[in-house]
Amino acid sequence: MKYLVLLTDGLSDRPIDKLDGKTIMEVAKTPNLDRLAKEGIAGFIHTTPEGMPPGSDICNLSIFGYDPRKYYTGRSPLEALSIGVDLGKNDIAMRCNFVTIKDDVMESFSAHHISNENGKYIIDELNKVFKDDDIMFYQGVSYRNLMVVKDRSLDIVTTPPHDITDQVVLSHFPKGKDADFLLDIIERSKPIFESNGKVGKASSIWLWGEGSRPELPTYKDMFNLTGSVISAVDLLRGIGISAGLDIIEVPDITGLVDTNFKGKAEYGIASLKDKDYVFIHLEAPDEAGHLGDIDMKIKSIELIDEIMLPIIIDGMKKFKDYRVMVTPDHPTPVELKTHVNDKVPAIIWGSDIKPDENISYDEKVKPSFEFKDGYKVAEFFIKG
């Protein structure tokens, strides 16, 4: 059996007044996704455990089959693994976003998608400022970077910057016993951004997503599967590494609507010639949701449907036995510009799947399955 998961990050939404009370998924033209719904089965996944925030880290752990209540140790340690940072047992990793704050308002959680070149300059300067401290900064992609604090525990509560777009930031700075430690780092970094054309539109760092090194059972241990992950996002690559899966490098993938949709699908199918499983992650719908851009979010799902799905459908049919699951990790409603913990609609389609009564794919599917413990969907998809 060959398995493919197509993770459409943040795709599901809520009814939108400008769309006459319909959602993005209802309005977008998606004949291939509708075909999968018609030929497969559909249902719902509750990816966010009760009492936990609907972050991409927690929700994607659920889709991979890991109970976040048991295995979640923070977002940044997973990203650290992706860029080759070997965390010590007592180290703390944190996401270090480059952001644009104007008049105390979070104008852009991505510093208007700062370039890697400008990002490298900031990282190099940060490491100069903190060279005498047990603190190290590592470059990721664009605004997504990393800070590691050696041999220290941190009693803090932080806020993801993408949750507070267009909001006053003052009440969202780090809180807790060790908050002053982080606030001091932010303060000491400020001169880097003052009157400096080398930092793009970034005006500050934003520290969040703290955590320690995770220990996940591998896919070989859990399901006796070999596999791969395709993603432009360090978080997903880190989960893949923790799961013992290979990371496939695809040219020109960005995590935005200009990503290489065709390459992701082609590389994913090709990987199944000698592997059992591939997880393909699309960030574009989530980014559009955070920006509050209805047209961009519609475009992102239509490009997935138009470019990727024909390659995936035709490619999977070349194998004797196959299954495909399509699902978001969480909704990112464009009117809220942040994640919510609503259940997400999913399709499972394959050579041994008998169709249910659904004829289209959106938030109103008639469920043949529903997982209140979202992490159980992986075993259902693979073994059920």
Secondary structure, DSSP 8 states (H G I E B T S, - for coil): -EEEEEEETT-----BGGGTTB-HHHHS--HHHHHHHHHSEEEEE--S-TTS---HHHHHHHHHT--HHHH---SHHHHHHHTT----TT-EEEEEEEEEEETTEEEETTTTT--HHHHHHHHHHHHHHTTTTTEEEEEEETTEEEEEESS-----B---GGGSTTSB-GGGS-BSTTHHHHHHHHHHHGGGGTT-GGGTT--EEEEEEEE-------HHHHHS--EEEE-SSHHHHHHHHHTT-EE---TT--SSTTS-HHHHHHHHHHHTTT-SEEEEEE-HHHHHHHHT-HHHHHHHHHHIIIIIHHHHHHHHTTSSSEEEEEE-SS---TTTTS-----EEEEEEETT----S--S-STT---SEEESSGGGHHHHHHH-
